[in-house]
């Protein structure tokens, strides 16, 4: 078996950002805005992780 790691997964970070955004939005009285903000932040983090993983080259 090779000593290589598989590609990183950003799905967990996306889901976490959505949930945190919903909670923060609920506290501020705007849960829909919180979810949408969480989606935006989560996508940005997931894409950044994907780009970092891709830049490391083949495994």
C-alpha positions in Angstrom: 0.0 0.0 0.0 1.4 3.4 -0.9 2.1 6.1 1.7 -0.2 8.6 0.0 -3.2 10.4 1.4 -6.4 10.7 -0.6 -7.7 14.0 -1.7 -9.1 16.3 1.0 -12.9 16.6 1.2 -14.6 20.0 1.6 -18.1 18.7 2.1 -17.8 18.7 5.9 -16.6 22.3 5.9 -19.5 23.3 3.6 -22.1 21.6 5.9 -20.5 23.1 9.0 -20.6 26.6 7.6 -24.2 26.2 6.6 -25.2 25.1 10.1 -23.2 27.8 11.8 -24.7 30.4 9.5 -28.2 29.2 10.3 -27.5 29.4 14.0 -26.0 32.9 13.8 -28.8 34.0 11.5 -31.4 32.6 14.0 -29.8 34.5 16.9 -29.9 37.7 14.8 -33.5 37.1 13.7 -32.7 36.3 10.0 -32.1 32.5 9.6 -32.5 32.6 5.8 -29.8 35.2 5.5 -27.6 33.1 7.8 -28.0 30.0 5.7 -27.2 31.9 2.5 -24.2 33.5 4.1 -23.1 30.1 5.4 -23.4 28.6 1.9 -21.3 31.4 0.4 -18.6 31.0 3.0 -18.7 27.2 2.8 -18.3 27.2 -0.9 -15.4 29.6 -0.7 -13.7 27.4 1.9 -14.4 24.2 0.0 -13.0 25.7 -3.3 -9.9 27.0 -1.5 -9.3 23.5 0.0 -9.8 22.0 -3.5 -7.4 24.4 -5.1 -4.8 23.8 -2.3 -5.1 20.0 -2.8 -4.9 20.3 -6.6 -1.8 22.5 -6.4 0.0 19.7 -4.4 0.0 17.6 -7.6 -0.7 13.9 -8.2 -0.6 11.6 -5.2 
